[in-house]
């Protein structure tokens, strides 16, 4: 069973609302449903990209919230 959805209220510019409505009409969805799907896609894609970047930095030897450098970038830089 899936988790219950959380409610979020957003305000769109008139232009963004027109675009949302047009796409929703084409896809035969309600504006709110399409907005939810698009926002989830954006958010989950963004966090996936950030996680990949974090893994890359970790592999390169960058670590720590304070910006400690333990990898190649800390060896003999200018």
Residue pairs with C-beta under 8 A, 6 or more apart in sequence:
5 36
8 39
10 35
12 20
17 31
20 31
20 34
20 35
21 31
23 34
24 30
24 31
24 33
24 34
27 34
29 37
57 63
60 71
60 72
60 73
61 69
61 70
61 71
61 72
61 73
61 74
62 68
62 69
62 70
62 71
62 73
63 70
